[in-house]
Amino acid sequence: MPQSDSARIVLASRPEGRPAPQNFRLEHVAIPAIGDGQVLLKILYLSLDPYMRGRMSAAKSYAAATEIGQPMEGGTVGEVIESRDPAFKPGDIVLSHSGWQSHAVANAAQLRKLDPKAAPLTTALGVLGMPGFTAYAGLLTIGQPKPGETVVVAAASGPVGSAVGQIARIKGARAVGIAGGPEKCAFVRDTFGFDAVIDHRDPDMAAKLAAACPDGIDVYFENVGGHVWDAVFPLLNTFARIPVCGLVAQYNASGTFPGPDRLPGMMRDVLSKSLTIRGFIQREFAAAQAPTFREEMARWIAEGAVKYKEDIVAGLENAPEAFIGLLEGRNFGKLIVKI
Amino acid sequence: MPQSDSARIVLASRPEGRPAPQNFRLEHVAIPAIGDGQVLLKILYLSLDPYMRGRMSAAKSYAAATEIGQPMEGGTVGEVIESRDPAFKPGDIVLSHSGWQSHAVANAAQLRKLDPKAAPLTTALGVLGMPGFTAYAGLLTIGQPKPGETVVVAAASGPVGSAVGQIARIKGARAVGIAGGPEKCAFVRDTFGFDAVIDHRDPDMAAKLAAACPDGIDVYFENVGGHVWDAVFPLLNTFARIPVCGLVAQYNASGTFPGPDRLPGMMRDVLSKSLTIRGFIQREFAAAQAPTFREEMARWIAEGAVKYKEDIVAGLENAPEAFIGLLEGRNFGKLIVKI
């Protein structure tokens, strides 16, 4: 009975270190009935994002962990196929947070209607969605780049990093990107228009980054952690700002980290350079800034000032492997699963 | 010829680790002549502050290092004994940055006249001076305590820490202090009126700090570093703010620090708790806030809402030993040398 079945991928077990296929399980369940104020969605696209690694762990974080046996969470674009809310009718396309599944019941109040004519639907999960807004809010509210300043961002071919660099350039700053491998680096430079790009696999990365930042670094948008930090840190200028939205390089780590202890040296530079380090989750800024973001970003895309790249994988059953690859940088552009 | 001699203490050599008496040298030099727009000062009081440790090292910092053979720098209160500037006359009392010496030539434009009737002269070096302003600007601009929040500060019997806690209470927050030894702790609680105080020498410090902060920590005013940080960090709340104005516990350290590496864990919490860590030097805020600070702080002192404690040492020749003791927490209150 394919018509009344919903496919979903649940968390089968918590990973130790990097997630493996056996941490996920594909299930089929009956499509549930909807109540008043709810709609039934057929999911069209699922967004895969690094933050999902955090939800797989029981460790305390800014959001509750996914329970074992529950579907993995995630942002989705879906089509309304049944509605018990006057604001939605079958055929409407909506943005929801329905997770890794083919069908979902959603409360109408938590949906945002999308206009398929205004922009490709997938952009609601990328450049016009959560990753784009993460870049916009973190860079402009915390990073505050000024004309002529230097902004550095890693994972520069990804949806957050590419938007950070392009918005920095719109604001008159220099954008220096870090990416993995020659293909991604060329794309960051030639398509996203960064002023310089460094391959983080290059053994001379630190020296090349220093050469690409002759006036030092005023904003480091931190979304990876790991060895990029060590190359960036000595180049930070007095009053540099460091928005921290992700640490994908250490998400799979567990236990303690071997020495030497870098914390005292970091704090010394925080003091001697009057640095600002600020962690954030985009939703902190959503109520105040998301409408302006969508308006500005749509205009920048229309004007050609912001470009984006998507990496679309077909089939819900391929989501686990695609997600594992995301944590290792194997995707190229915003990773989305077409259900 | 004592009348024409000036005593001064110069940096004899750079310390490795903790400063020792042989890093300083007492000298007598002729009192120099003054030019137009200058005054000759007889120094009455010299402020000793932890930041001076940084000036003794050649390592890059926010300020240039003191050169070998040059006088140690420092804030001073002096009396004008000769003037070639119309704004000053002999007998005027001024605040200057004349360093560790008995006499100094100063440019009139860099002096601020003090009113000996308004407040004890020494307060211009403490609660109404740089340390008080460090507390005021860092706490209010970066820490931003809200009523009911918990503010933690170490070196709570010192001039910065005591002001931080008392200003926090004026703003309706709870103040929890950390100090060294029962005498200082009692003073912090009974005279400065903190809500709770923990002895950092107590082997159960971390547990006692947790018990004293049942609602977690919203502002940690960092002026010491070291093992206090490890006790504070797990208690920080989401959106906690950490103004960093000093790291006296690590000023004498050199080389690398042994593992484990605490940096990845700190960055994980920066991200998961949306923390703000912000280094600062008070002068960043001086132009905008110092006049308001002096007005408000003088009123708080007059009303009894802010109390202060000074530790006055007699004789310039005793400054080196007093300074070495300051880095080890042997002073009790704002350390000042009466020349």
Boltz contact constraints between the chains, C-beta under 6 A:
constraints:
  - contact:
      token1: [A, 61]
      token2: [B, 272]
      max_distance: 6.0
  - contact:
      token1: [A, 62]
      token2: [B, 272]
      max_distance: 6.0
  - contact:
      token1: [A, 244]
      token2: [B, 270]
      max_distance: 6.0
  - contact:
      token1: [A, 244]
      token2: [B, 271]
      max_distance: 6.0
  - contact:
      token1: [A, 247]
      token2: [B, 267]
      max_distance: 6.0
  - contact:
      token1: [A, 247]
      token2: [B, 271]
      max_distance: 6.0
  - contact:
      token1: [A, 250]
      token2: [B, 264]
      max_distance: 6.0
  - contact:
      token1: [A, 256]
      token2: [B, 260]
      max_distance: 6.0
  - contact:
      token1: [A, 257]
      token2: [B, 260]
      max_distance: 6.0
  - contact:
      token1: [A, 257]
      token2: [B, 261]
      max_distance: 6.0
  - contact:
      token1: [A, 257]
      token2: [B, 264]
      max_distance: 6.0
  - contact:
      token1: [A, 258]
      token2: [B, 259]
      max_distance: 6.0
  - contact:
      token1: [A, 259]
      token2: [B, 258]
      max_distance: 6.0
  - contact:
      token1: [A, 259]
      token2: [B, 259]
      max_distance: 6.0
  - contact:
      token1: [A, 259]
      token2: [B, 260]
      max_distance: 6.0
  - contact:
      token1: [A, 259]
      token2: [B, 261]
      max_distance: 6.0
  - contact:
      token1: [A, 260]
      token2: [B, 256]
      max_distance: 6.0
  - contact:
      token1: [A, 260]
      token2: [B, 257]
      max_distance: 6.0
  - contact:
      token1: [A, 260]
      token2: [B, 259]
      max_distance: 6.0
  - contact:
      token1: [A, 261]
      token2: [B, 257]
      max_distance: 6.0
  - contact:
      token1: [A, 261]
      token2: [B, 259]
      max_distance: 6.0
  - contact:
      token1: [A, 261]
      token2: [B, 261]
      max_distance: 6.0
  - contact:
      token1: [A, 261]
      token2: [B, 262]
      max_distance: 6.0
  - contact:
      token1: [A, 262]
      token2: [B, 261]
      max_distance: 6.0
  - contact:
      token1: [A, 262]
      token2: [B, 263]
      max_distance: 6.0
  - contact:
      token1: [A, 263]
      token2: [B, 262]
      max_distance: 6.0
  - contact:
      token1: [A, 263]
      token2: [B, 263]
      max_distance: 6.0
  - contact:
      token1: [A, 263]
      token2: [B, 266]
      max_distance: 6.0
  - contact:
      token1: [A, 264]
      token2: [B, 250]
      max_distance: 6.0
  - contact:
      token1: [A, 264]
      token2: [B, 257]
      max_distance: 6.0
  - contact:
      token1: [A, 266]
      token2: [B, 263]
      max_distance: 6.0
  - contact:
      token1: [A, 267]
      token2: [B, 247]
      max_distance: 6.0
  - contact:
      token1: [A, 270]
      token2: [B, 244]
      max_distance: 6.0
  - contact:
      token1: [A, 270]
      token2: [B, 279]
      max_distance: 6.0
  - contact:
      token1: [A, 271]
      token2: [B, 244]
      max_distance: 6.0
  - contact:
      token1: [A, 271]
      token2: [B, 247]
      max_distance: 6.0
  - contact:
      token1: [A, 271]
      token2: [B, 279]
      max_distance: 6.0
  - contact:
      token1: [A, 272]
      token2: [B, 61]
      max_distance: 6.0
  - contact:
      token1: [A, 272]
      token2: [B, 62]
      max_distance: 6.0
  - contact:
      token1: [A, 274]
      token2: [B, 279]
      max_distance: 6.0
  - contact:
      token1: [A, 274]
      token2: [B, 280]
      max_distance: 6.0
  - contact:
      token1: [A, 275]
      token2: [B, 279]
      max_distance: 6.0
  - contact:
      token1: [A, 276]
      token2: [B, 278]
      max_distance: 6.0
  - contact:
      token1: [A, 277]
      token2: [B, 277]
      max_distance: 6.0
  - contact:
      token1: [A, 278]
      token2: [B, 276]
      max_distance: 6.0
  - contact:
      token1: [A, 279]
      token2: [B, 270]
      max_distance: 6.0
  - contact:
      token1: [A, 279]
      token2: [B, 271]
      max_distance: 6.0
  - contact:
      token1: [A, 279]
      token2: [B, 274]
      max_distance: 6.0
  - contact:
      token1: [A, 279]
      token2: [B, 275]
      max_distance: 6.0
  - contact:
      token1: [A, 280]
      token2: [B, 274]
      max_distance: 6.0
